Amino acid sequence: MSRRTDHRQDELDIRIRAAEADGYAVHGVTGTERMVELESGLGPVRTRLTEFGTADERPPVVLLHGIASATVLAAPLLPYLRDRRVIAVDWPGHGLSDACVLPPGVDLRAHCTAVLDSLLDDIGAPTADIVGHSMGAQFALYGAAELGNRIGRLVLLGAPGAAFDGVKPIPVMWLLAMPKAGPLFLSMPMSERAFERSNDLTLGRDALRDVSAELVLALRLIGGRARNAASIASFFRALVKRSSVRPHVMVPTDVLARLRRPIQFVWGDDDVFLKPLAAAQSIVAVREVSLLRLPGAGHAPWLQAPERTGRAMADHLLV
């Protein structure tokens, strides 16, 4: 990048932080940000953590966002976790974390496990509960399978990324997974209309209708962060090949059956990637499982049913 481009990107990051602060303030919360170096299985990556609440004897709650998404999207859930220590992670290559371009053939489980293990070491937590959305839910399942007692209770929002059999990538994901076209497309400015259509398609029709203008602005600004384009495209490539999910990134039912911790699914009946009934075989494989189905909600169910999602999450995490 040129100095001028770097300067513009630095200015964008300042605007993102301000918009995020306003978005959190709408929900009565304030976060404390810090940059840390986490292991990624590919070398250390400077990663942004935003902390909310206060520490007590209970495990902290880690928030994991979806692919090409943002931590601030979870702002409506934070009031339900007010009495817990919450660590919101900008996954490497996303948000305001540094770039993390996954190489071809990457072991996604090893990458995820390295990041989570390093994160828990950094925050001084022997164990943590996780609230994960989409790819973040998939990574929570990886962590539960690989890190044993370091991972406690899980709340998984929407279809868990590419973890379950039957998930169907939407056509735009094929484009984003292309080595040259993906980064180029992700670095292009997006019109307001295109932004609305993209969110209607992926999160659910009118999913942002009742979301504050401050939060929507933060999402728009983060989506325009060209520094993330190559990283995000590489995550799509790691998950998708042409019109199919790469089989090795899925979590098979025998692995799900071995997970010895309570797992709460909150799932919209209109999830574009995988509907809960179509995922029944995977869901019932989990020994300690709860499922809240939300009619009319899409892939980000808390945006369309914030109170039901928030209460189910809080009850499951024993807040």
DOZA-23115 format. One line per field, with one value per residue: z negated, y, x negated of N, C-alpha, C, CB in turn; residue in one letter; chain. Coordinates in steps of 0.05 Angstrom, whole numbers. Glycine has a CB too. Layout:
REM DOZA-23115
nzz [Z_...]
nyy [Y_...]
nxx [X_...]
cazz [Z_...]
cayy [Y_...]
caxx [X_...]
czz [Z_...]
cyy [Y_...]
cxx [X_...]
cbzz [Z_...]
cbyy [Y_...]
cbxx [X_...]
residuo [a_...]
cadena [A_...]
***
This chain:
REM DOZA-23115
nzz [0_13_-20_-22_-17_-63_-102_-93_-108_-162_-181_-171_-208_-256_-251_-252_-304_-333_-315_-332_-388_-395_-378_-417_-462_-454_-473_-526_-544_-553_-524_-535_-499_-475_-442_-427_-420_-389_-382_-320_-294_-248_-258_-302_-311_-313_-350_-362_-423_-458_-519_-565_-623_-689_-723_-757_-799_-761_-696_-642_-587_-520_-460_-393_-328_-261_-195_-156_-185_-245_-311_-337_-320_-358_-398_-416_-449_-494_-541_-567_-588_-627_-679_-674_-658_-595_-535_-474_-411_-356_-304_-279_-220_-213_-229_-269_-276_-258_-191_-168_-128_-105_-83_-23_-33_-88_-156_-185_-235_-268_-264_-288_-339_-359_-362_-400_-445_-456_-465_-513_-548_-547_-570_-620_-635_-657_-636_-592_-574_-511_-464_-401_-333_-271_-232_-278_-314_-292_-301_-356_-366_-345_-383_-429_-417_-414_-456_-505_-574_-575_-548_-562_-572_-513_-470_-411_-355_-302_-240_-248_-217_-170_-194_-198_-165_-104_-100_-57_-15_6_72_77_43_70_107_72_52_92_113_138_152_104_62_92_100_47_31_57_57_27_46_12_23_41_-5_-39_-11_-14_-69_-78_-49_-75_-132_-142_-120_-126_-173_-197_-207_-257_-283_-313_-283_-293_-302_-252_-220_-240_-223_-167_-159_-177_-139_-96_-102_-71_-84_-105_-63_-33_-74_-92_-44_-41_-84_-65_-22_-51_-72_-30_33_97_107_59_-10_-39_-56_-99_-137_-166_-225_-247_-266_-303_-330_-351_-387_-427_-455_-517_-545_-561_-508_-475_-422_-384_-335_-274_-238_-185_-167_-119_-105_-130_-153_-218_-223_-182_-201_-240_-250_-264_-308_-347_-358_-397_-466_-512_-498_-478_-441_-413_-370_-324_-294_-233_-238_-215_-196_-235_-291_-338_-324_-304_-343_-396_-453_-466_-448_-479_-532_-531_-522_-568_-609_-596_-604_-657_-679]
nyy [-24_46_106_144_112_80_120_135_87_85_129_110_68_97_121_75_57_98_95_44_50_85_51_10_42_54_9_11_-3_-5_-16_-40_-36_-75_-92_-154_-205_-264_-334_-369_-416_-405_-371_-313_-266_-200_-184_-158_-149_-136_-117_-128_-115_-145_-183_-245_-303_-338_-370_-331_-302_-314_-280_-297_-277_-283_-304_-253_-216_-177_-159_-120_-129_-162_-129_-120_-164_-158_-130_-173_-201_-172_-180_-211_-226_-208_-225_-200_-220_-197_-236_-261_-228_-203_-149_-102_-128_-152_-172_-239_-285_-345_-401_-442_-506_-503_-526_-518_-530_-534_-482_-453_-477_-463_-407_-400_-427_-397_-348_-358_-367_-315_-283_-304_-347_-409_-437_-423_-399_-399_-356_-362_-342_-366_-376_-368_-400_-449_-450_-450_-502_-532_-517_-538_-592_-601_-577_-595_-589_-535_-508_-488_-481_-474_-428_-426_-390_-386_-424_-464_-442_-478_-527_-569_-625_-616_-561_-505_-468_-401_-371_-324_-335_-370_-337_-303_-339_-346_-342_-293_-261_-258_-227_-179_-165_-160_-115_-73_-13_-11_1_34_8_-42_-59_-65_-106_-148_-159_-172_-219_-253_-248_-247_-229_-161_-160_-121_-81_-63_-49_-4_59_74_26_1_36_26_-27_-19_12_-23_-63_-38_-40_-47_-71_-120_-153_-193_-230_-246_-268_-312_-343_-357_-389_-430_-455_-466_-498_-486_-500_-525_-544_-555_-620_-635_-595_-600_-619_-681_-726_-765_-739_-696_-724_-736_-691_-664_-623_-573_-550_-498_-485_-431_-415_-392_-405_-390_-391_-380_-412_-463_-497_-509_-557_-587_-597_-634_-686_-675_-641_-672_-708_-687_-693_-663_-621_-563_-532_-474_-454_-403_-378_-343_-316_-305_-318_-290_-293_-264_-211_-206_-228_-207_-208_-260_-290_-268_-280_-336_-346_-323_-354_-405_-397_-389_-338]
nxx [-17_-8_-34_7_52_46_53_106_131_116_144_196_198_199_249_280_273_297_350_363_360_403_444_442_455_509_532_520_469_398_335_268_210_155_94_66_16_30_22_29_22_-2_-41_-51_3_25_79_144_176_236_260_312_354_342_292_303_311_330_323_297_335_328_335_348_347_378_355_326_353_369_348_379_431_454_471_526_533_502_523_549_508_486_467_423_354_334_303_292_273_237_230_168_149_197_243_210_163_98_76_89_75_97_61_65_94_93_96_152_175_130_110_153_154_104_108_151_130_85_110_139_97_74_114_115_147_167_209_265_330_365_396_417_424_445_389_359_387_376_321_322_342_299_260_283_279_224_196_211_225_216_254_318_387_428_459_491_503_547_537_480_431_394_399_437_467_501_503_507_468_479_484_451_410_378_353_325_288_252_184_163_207_237_208_206_260_277_249_272_311_376_442_498_546_528_503_548_576_539_538_591_593_554_558_613_678_692_662_631_667_687_642_595_578_526_499_505_476_425_418_419_373_332_339_318_263_207_160_172_187_158_148_200_221_188_206_257_240_217_261_297_305_316_383_391_383_319_305_271_273_318_356_362_416_399_358_386_418_382_373_371_402_452_492_523_565_587_631_652_712_712_660_612_569_571_626_656_685_665_616_621_599_546_553_580_541_509_496_513_557_593_644_667_714_729_782_787_739_672_605_577_602_611_617_667_699_685_696_714_671_629_646_648_594_570_594_573_519_518_522]
cazz [0_12_-44_-22_-23_-91_-117_-91_-124_-190_-187_-172_-234_-276_-248_-260_-334_-343_-309_-350_-415_-395_-376_-444_-480_-450_-490_-553_-551_-544_-524_-537_-477_-475_-421_-438_-400_-393_-363_-300_-279_-224_-269_-319_-297_-330_-351_-380_-442_-471_-543_-578_-649_-710_-728_-782_-800_-739_-672_-624_-563_-496_-437_-367_-306_-237_-173_-143_-203_-263_-339_-345_-314_-382_-418_-429_-469_-517_-566_-580_-599_-641_-703_-667_-643_-567_-517_-446_-395_-327_-296_-261_-192_-213_-247_-270_-280_-235_-170_-172_-103_-108_-59_-12_-47_-116_-175_-198_-263_-282_-266_-308_-366_-367_-370_-425_-467_-462_-477_-541_-563_-549_-589_-646_-640_-653_-619_-584_-558_-485_-448_-374_-311_-244_-233_-306_-326_-282_-315_-384_-365_-342_-409_-448_-410_-415_-479_-530_-595_-572_-536_-579_-559_-487_-458_-383_-343_-273_-230_-256_-194_-153_-212_-196_-139_-92_-96_-29_-10_26_96_74_29_90_117_51_47_115_104_147_152_77_50_107_94_19_27_72_42_30_44_-9_32_41_-34_-49_2_-24_-96_-75_-40_-93_-159_-143_-109_-145_-199_-209_-208_-284_-294_-314_-261_-301_-297_-223_-210_-247_-205_-140_-159_-179_-114_-76_-110_-50_-96_-112_-40_-27_-96_-91_-21_-47_-101_-48_-8_-69_-78_-7_59_117_95_37_-33_-40_-76_-123_-156_-180_-251_-244_-288_-324_-345_-367_-409_-448_-469_-544_-557_-552_-484_-468_-396_-378_-306_-259_-219_-158_-163_-90_-102_-138_-172_-241_-219_-164_-216_-263_-257_-279_-334_-367_-365_-421_-489_-529_-478_-478_-416_-411_-342_-323_-269_-221_-242_-196_-204_-259_-303_-360_-313_-300_-367_-416_-480_-468_-445_-502_-556_-528_-526_-596_-625_-591_-616_-686_-686]
cayy [0_72_121_156_91_74_142_133_64_93_146_93_54_116_124_50_56_117_84_21_61_95_28_-2_60_51_-14_17_-17_8_-36_-32_-49_-78_-109_-175_-224_-292_-355_-375_-439_-395_-349_-295_-246_-180_-189_-139_-158_-116_-130_-116_-127_-147_-211_-257_-330_-353_-368_-309_-309_-306_-276_-302_-269_-299_-296_-226_-202_-159_-162_-101_-140_-174_-108_-124_-186_-152_-125_-198_-212_-149_-189_-230_-216_-216_-219_-201_-223_-193_-259_-253_-222_-190_-126_-85_-145_-153_-191_-267_-298_-373_-413_-465_-531_-498_-542_-498_-537_-528_-453_-445_-486_-447_-380_-402_-435_-373_-328_-365_-361_-286_-271_-317_-363_-438_-445_-402_-405_-385_-350_-360_-339_-375_-387_-367_-423_-472_-450_-459_-531_-541_-514_-558_-619_-603_-565_-608_-574_-507_-496_-495_-481_-461_-417_-425_-373_-391_-448_-461_-441_-502_-550_-590_-636_-604_-532_-498_-441_-385_-367_-303_-346_-382_-315_-293_-359_-347_-329_-266_-246_-254_-203_-155_-159_-151_-89_-53_1_-22_21_29_-12_-68_-67_-75_-131_-168_-166_-186_-246_-269_-247_-250_-206_-139_-166_-96_-61_-52_-44_24_71_74_-1_-3_52_12_-50_-9_21_-46_-76_-23_-41_-62_-86_-147_-166_-218_-249_-256_-285_-337_-359_-369_-411_-452_-468_-472_-503_-484_-497_-543_-541_-574_-640_-638_-574_-606_-633_-705_-732_-779_-719_-682_-742_-738_-665_-667_-598_-565_-534_-486_-474_-411_-419_-382_-424_-381_-389_-385_-431_-489_-494_-527_-584_-601_-604_-650_-708_-664_-629_-693_-723_-674_-706_-643_-602_-549_-519_-454_-447_-378_-374_-316_-305_-315_-328_-276_-293_-244_-186_-206_-237_-202_-215_-289_-300_-259_-294_-363_-346_-318_-378_-427_-390_-386_-310]
caxx [0_-22_-30_33_72_43_64_135_139_114_167_219_198_208_278_292_273_317_377_368_366_431_462_444_468_538_541_512_444_372_314_240_196_126_83_49_6_40_12_49_14_-16_-57_-35_19_36_108_158_195_251_269_336_361_321_284_310_301_340_307_305_350_315_353_335_364_377_336_331_372_356_355_400_458_465_478_552_532_485_537_556_484_475_454_401_331_338_280_301_249_236_214_146_157_223_246_186_140_79_82_83_82_93_50_79_91_90_111_169_178_105_110_173_146_81_118_166_113_69_128_145_72_71_133_111_171_164_232_282_354_364_420_407_443_436_362_351_399_360_295_328_343_271_247_294_270_195_184_220_238_211_278_341_413_429_483_485_524_549_523_452_413_393_394_456_474_525_500_505_457_493_466_431_387_360_337_306_267_233_159_159_232_246_197_213_288_280_236_286_332_403_464_517_565_514_500_574_582_521_546_617_587_538_567_641_693_697_650_620_688_690_615_590_562_498_487_505_453_400_416_412_345_315_341_301_235_193_138_181_198_143_152_227_223_174_223_277_227_212_286_314_293_337_409_393_365_297_313_254_278_343_354_379_434_385_344_407_427_361_371_382_409_478_492_549_568_609_630_675_723_707_631_607_547_581_648_651_696_647_592_630_581_523_562_587_517_497_508_527_564_618_649_688_720_742_796_785_712_653_579_569_629_614_624_696_712_664_702_715_644_614_654_639_565_564_602_555_493_522_516]
czz [0_-14_-46_-29_-52_-109_-117_-108_-153_-198_-189_-199_-257_-275_-257_-291_-345_-338_-327_-378_-416_-394_-403_-463_-478_-469_-519_-562_-540_-546_-527_-517_-484_-452_-434_-415_-408_-373_-344_-286_-254_-233_-286_-302_-318_-328_-370_-397_-454_-495_-556_-605_-668_-715_-755_-781_-777_-715_-656_-600_-539_-473_-411_-345_-282_-217_-160_-160_-223_-292_-347_-339_-338_-403_-431_-450_-495_-542_-581_-593_-617_-666_-699_-655_-614_-551_-488_-428_-366_-316_-277_-232_-190_-232_-245_-278_-255_-215_-178_-147_-106_-82_-48_-28_-77_-133_-192_-228_-279_-285_-288_-336_-376_-377_-397_-448_-476_-474_-506_-559_-567_-570_-616_-654_-636_-635_-613_-570_-532_-475_-420_-354_-286_-245_-262_-321_-317_-297_-345_-386_-362_-369_-429_-443_-416_-441_-506_-549_-593_-561_-552_-563_-533_-482_-429_-368_-313_-266_-236_-233_-176_-169_-206_-168_-129_-88_-67_-26_11_48_92_59_48_101_97_45_70_108_113_144_123_64_65_101_66_14_42_54_48_27_21_-2_32_13_-45_-37_-9_-52_-96_-67_-61_-121_-162_-133_-130_-172_-212_-212_-236_-298_-293_-290_-268_-296_-268_-211_-216_-228_-177_-139_-160_-152_-92_-83_-91_-61_-102_-87_-35_-49_-94_-68_-27_-66_-84_-32_-26_-75_-53_17_79_102_70_14_-32_-62_-101_-143_-173_-207_-250_-269_-310_-342_-363_-391_-432_-463_-496_-557_-546_-528_-478_-440_-396_-348_-293_-239_-190_-152_-134_-86_-109_-159_-194_-236_-201_-178_-240_-270_-272_-306_-355_-374_-390_-445_-506_-511_-484_-451_-419_-382_-342_-296_-259_-223_-222_-209_-229_-277_-325_-349_-309_-324_-390_-444_-484_-466_-470_-527_-555_-533_-555_-614_-621_-604_-645_-695_-711]
cyy [25_86_134_136_83_95_141_110_70_111_130_78_72_119_98_49_75_107_60_31_71_72_13_15_59_29_-12_3_-1_-14_-24_-49_-53_-96_-128_-192_-252_-310_-363_-402_-432_-373_-331_-274_-226_-180_-170_-154_-134_-129_-114_-129_-129_-177_-219_-286_-347_-351_-344_-320_-298_-303_-280_-296_-288_-289_-270_-209_-186_-164_-145_-111_-153_-155_-113_-146_-179_-144_-150_-211_-191_-158_-208_-214_-226_-207_-222_-200_-215_-215_-249_-250_-209_-166_-109_-102_-144_-174_-219_-282_-328_-385_-435_-490_-527_-518_-522_-504_-529_-497_-444_-452_-470_-419_-381_-409_-411_-351_-333_-360_-331_-274_-284_-334_-393_-449_-421_-413_-389_-381_-345_-358_-349_-388_-388_-391_-448_-473_-458_-489_-543_-540_-534_-586_-623_-594_-575_-589_-544_-493_-507_-496_-465_-451_-412_-412_-377_-417_-444_-463_-465_-528_-574_-599_-623_-574_-526_-470_-426_-377_-346_-314_-359_-361_-306_-313_-360_-331_-300_-249_-240_-229_-177_-146_-148_-124_-67_-39_-11_0_14_8_-40_-78_-78_-102_-154_-177_-180_-215_-263_-270_-253_-225_-186_-144_-141_-75_-47_-47_-15_34_71_47_-7_12_37_-12_-41_-2_-3_-62_-63_-24_-59_-79_-115_-164_-193_-239_-262_-275_-312_-355_-372_-392_-435_-468_-479_-478_-505_-482_-514_-535_-562_-595_-641_-616_-580_-620_-657_-711_-748_-761_-703_-698_-743_-712_-667_-640_-590_-545_-524_-475_-454_-408_-409_-402_-416_-377_-397_-407_-460_-485_-515_-555_-601_-610_-622_-672_-698_-654_-651_-710_-712_-685_-686_-620_-589_-534_-499_-446_-421_-374_-345_-304_-319_-324_-314_-272_-272_-217_-183_-215_-232_-211_-245_-301_-293_-274_-324_-365_-343_-342_-400_-422_-385_-358_-302]
cxx [-17_-18_-3_55_71_57_95_145_137_137_193_220_207_238_292_294_294_345_383_375_394_451_464_459_498_548_530_487_420_351_287_224_167_118_63_38_15_27_35_44_-2_-36_-39_-21_29_66_121_178_210_265_292_340_338_316_295_301_311_322_315_321_335_335_337_355_362_358_345_350_356_366_378_428_471_473_505_553_518_500_545_532_470_459_431_377_333_314_290_276_254_218_192_156_184_223_221_161_122_87_74_92_76_82_67_73_88_107_127_173_153_103_128_164_123_90_132_149_95_85_133_120_69_89_133_135_165_185_249_307_352_392_409_429_431_409_351_363_384_334_299_330_315_257_256_283_240_183_195_234_233_236_302_367_412_457_477_508_524_535_493_432_416_391_412_462_500_523_495_493_474_474_445_406_368_341_316_284_247_208_155_185_241_235_204_242_291_267_251_307_359_424_482_537_552_510_526_581_565_530_573_612_574_549_597_655_700_684_639_641_689_663_609_574_532_484_485_481_427_396_408_383_326_315_324_272_220_170_146_187_184_147_179_231_210_190_246_264_222_238_300_296_315_364_413_375_343_303_297_258_303_337_373_395_419_369_364_416_407_358_385_386_436_476_520_548_591_609_655_686_718_677_624_586_556_603_645_662_678_621_597_610_556_531_566_562_504_511_524_534_591_620_672_691_736_755_792_757_693_627_567_594_632_621_654_712_692_671_702_687_627_620_645_609_558_571_582_528_495_514_532]
cbzz [-24_35_-47_6_-5_-99_-106_-62_-116_-195_-165_-149_-240_-273_-218_-250_-345_-329_-279_-351_-422_-370_-356_-454_-475_-421_-478_-571_-541_-562_-498_-566_-451_-502_-399_-459_-399_-391_-378_-280_-271_-204_-247_-339_-281_-324_-359_-363_-465_-452_-564_-560_-644_-736_-728_-788_-826_-732_-655_-614_-564_-488_-437_-365_-297_-225_-152_-115_-217_-255_-356_-332_-291_-393_-406_-409_-457_-510_-560_-559_-577_-650_-722_-649_-656_-555_-523_-439_-395_-319_-282_-263_-177_-223_-275_-290_-286_-244_-144_-199_-79_-115_-64_18_-37_-123_-193_-184_-265_-266_-239_-301_-365_-345_-348_-422_-459_-436_-462_-544_-548_-522_-578_-667_-622_-680_-634_-564_-574_-466_-460_-368_-308_-225_-215_-319_-318_-251_-313_-394_-342_-321_-419_-447_-381_-393_-478_-544_-622_-553_-506_-602_-578_-465_-473_-371_-350_-258_-200_-277_-204_-133_-240_-210_-141_-109_-115_-15_0_13_119_59_8_113_124_25_44_140_114_176_166_60_49_137_98_1_37_96_48_10_70_-17_61_56_-50_-42_32_-26_-114_-55_-15_-93_-172_-171_-94_-149_-195_-191_-201_-301_-278_-340_-256_-331_-311_-210_-222_-276_-203_-133_-182_-202_-105_-75_-139_-29_-122_-129_-16_-23_-123_-90_4_-60_-124_-28_4_-96_-91_-1_58_137_115_45_-60_-45_-63_-114_-143_-164_-275_-236_-279_-312_-327_-350_-398_-436_-451_-561_-552_-575_-460_-488_-374_-394_-299_-245_-224_-153_-183_-76_-118_-150_-157_-265_-207_-140_-226_-257_-231_-262_-331_-357_-342_-419_-507_-553_-451_-502_-393_-429_-328_-329_-272_-232_-271_-175_-182_-252_-315_-376_-286_-276_-366_-417_-489_-447_-420_-507_-560_-500_-509_-606_-616_-561_-602_-701_-663]
cbyy [0_90_143_169_66_71_170_129_40_107_168_73_43_144_130_26_64_144_76_3_83_114_9_-8_89_45_-40_9_-46_32_-51_-36_-33_-89_-91_-192_-223_-293_-380_-353_-456_-384_-334_-281_-258_-151_-218_-118_-175_-102_-133_-119_-155_-133_-214_-256_-343_-344_-394_-294_-299_-325_-248_-332_-240_-300_-319_-230_-221_-130_-156_-74_-160_-193_-81_-129_-210_-130_-109_-217_-221_-130_-201_-252_-224_-204_-237_-177_-253_-164_-280_-272_-248_-211_-135_-63_-174_-157_-183_-278_-286_-387_-423_-469_-545_-469_-560_-496_-567_-539_-440_-458_-516_-444_-369_-423_-459_-363_-327_-393_-372_-273_-272_-296_-354_-452_-467_-382_-397_-402_-325_-384_-309_-352_-371_-342_-426_-469_-423_-446_-541_-524_-486_-558_-625_-588_-535_-621_-584_-502_-504_-476_-468_-481_-391_-453_-344_-368_-452_-482_-440_-500_-541_-582_-667_-610_-520_-500_-443_-360_-360_-279_-366_-396_-291_-288_-386_-335_-345_-266_-262_-278_-205_-161_-184_-172_-91_-65_31_-45_23_55_-5_-66_-42_-55_-129_-156_-142_-172_-245_-259_-220_-257_-216_-135_-186_-86_-73_-70_-61_31_100_81_-22_6_80_2_-64_15_39_-65_-78_5_-51_-44_-73_-145_-149_-212_-235_-234_-272_-332_-341_-348_-401_-442_-448_-448_-530_-508_-504_-572_-544_-560_-668_-638_-547_-624_-613_-729_-748_-801_-700_-675_-770_-746_-643_-685_-576_-551_-549_-463_-496_-384_-449_-356_-426_-355_-406_-360_-423_-506_-498_-515_-583_-584_-578_-662_-722_-641_-613_-711_-722_-643_-718_-634_-614_-529_-539_-429_-470_-355_-380_-298_-309_-294_-327_-248_-320_-242_-181_-224_-267_-173_-204_-302_-288_-230_-293_-374_-323_-293_-387_-431_-366_-407_-291]
cbxx [19_-13_-52_38_67_14_55_144_122_87_170_219_169_194_285_276_245_314_379_343_346_435_451_415_459_544_531_534_444_365_316_229_200_116_68_64_-25_71_1_52_38_4_-71_-53_43_24_114_172_182_272_246_361_372_330_254_341_310_369_309_280_380_292_366_325_357_405_335_342_392_360_331_395_456_444_476_573_518_466_562_569_464_497_474_410_303_364_255_320_240_225_232_123_158_245_251_190_148_51_67_96_67_120_22_72_68_98_92_196_183_81_118_200_138_61_137_189_95_56_155_155_48_75_162_106_194_165_249_268_380_347_435_389_452_437_343_360_429_355_282_354_361_256_251_324_275_183_187_197_230_187_281_344_434_420_494_479_520_537_528_445_385_371_397_482_478_548_478_532_428_506_482_442_397_376_355_321_280_246_136_150_254_240_167_211_306_267_207_300_332_408_480_532_575_487_491_597_579_493_548_635_570_510_561_651_718_727_627_598_715_707_594_575_572_495_505_531_453_401_443_430_340_325_369_311_232_183_128_206_196_113_148_248_210_146_236_288_200_201_304_332_276_338_430_386_381_270_313_225_280_361_361_362_458_367_328_431_432_334_382_364_387_494_480_556_573_604_626_669_753_722_615_598_523_557_675_664_724_640_579_657_572_510_587_609_497_499_486_509_564_620_655_682_736_722_826_804_702_647_559_556_634_588_610_703_721_659_729_733_630_618_684_646_552_579_630_552_481_506_522]
residuo [m_s_r_r_t_d_h_r_q_d_e_l_d_i_r_i_r_a_a_e_a_d_g_y_a_v_h_g_v_t_g_t_e_r_m_v_e_l_e_s_g_l_g_p_v_r_t_r_l_t_e_f_g_t_a_d_e_r_p_p_v_v_l_l_h_g_i_a_s_a_t_v_l_a_a_p_l_l_p_y_l_r_d_r_r_v_i_a_v_d_w_p_g_h_g_l_s_d_a_c_v_l_p_p_g_v_d_l_r_a_h_c_t_a_v_l_d_s_l_l_d_d_i_g_a_p_t_a_d_i_v_g_h_s_m_g_a_q_f_a_l_y_g_a_a_e_l_g_n_r_i_g_r_l_v_l_l_g_a_p_g_a_a_f_d_g_v_k_p_i_p_v_m_w_l_l_a_m_p_k_a_g_p_l_f_l_s_m_p_m_s_e_r_a_f_e_r_s_n_d_l_t_l_g_r_d_a_l_r_d_v_s_a_e_l_v_l_a_l_r_l_i_g_g_r_a_r_n_a_a_s_i_a_s_f_f_r_a_l_v_k_r_s_s_v_r_p_h_v_m_v_p_t_d_v_l_a_r_l_r_r_p_i_q_f_v_w_g_d_d_d_v_f_l_k_p_l_a_a_a_q_s_i_v_a_v_r_e_v_s_l_l_r_l_p_g_a_g_h_a_p_w_l_q_a_p_e_r_t_g_r_a_m_a_d_h_l_l_v]
cadena [A_A_A_A_A_A_A_A_A_A_A_A_A_A_A_A_A_A_A_A_A_A_A_A_A_A_A_A_A_A_A_A_A_A_A_A_A_A_A_A_A_A_A_A_A_A_A_A_A_A_A_A_A_A_A_A_A_A_A_A_A_A_A_A_A_A_A_A_A_A_A_A_A_A_A_A_A_A_A_A_A_A_A_A_A_A_A_A_A_A_A_A_A_A_A_A_A_A_A_A_A_A_A_A_A_A_A_A_A_A_A_A_A_A_A_A_A_A_A_A_A_A_A_A_A_A_A_A_A_A_A_A_A_A_A_A_A_A_A_A_A_A_A_A_A_A_A_A_A_A_A_A_A_A_A_A_A_A_A_A_A_A_A_A_A_A_A_A_A_A_A_A_A_A_A_A_A_A_A_A_A_A_A_A_A_A_A_A_A_A_A_A_A_A_A_A_A_A_A_A_A_A_A_A_A_A_A_A_A_A_A_A_A_A_A_A_A_A_A_A_A_A_A_A_A_A_A_A_A_A_A_A_A_A_A_A_A_A_A_A_A_A_A_A_A_A_A_A_A_A_A_A_A_A_A_A_A_A_A_A_A_A_A_A_A_A_A_A_A_A_A_A_A_A_A_A_A_A_A_A_A_A_A_A_A_A_A_A_A_A_A_A_A_A_A_A_A_A_A_A_A_A_A_A_A_A_A_A_A_A_A_A_A_A_A_A_A_A_A]
***
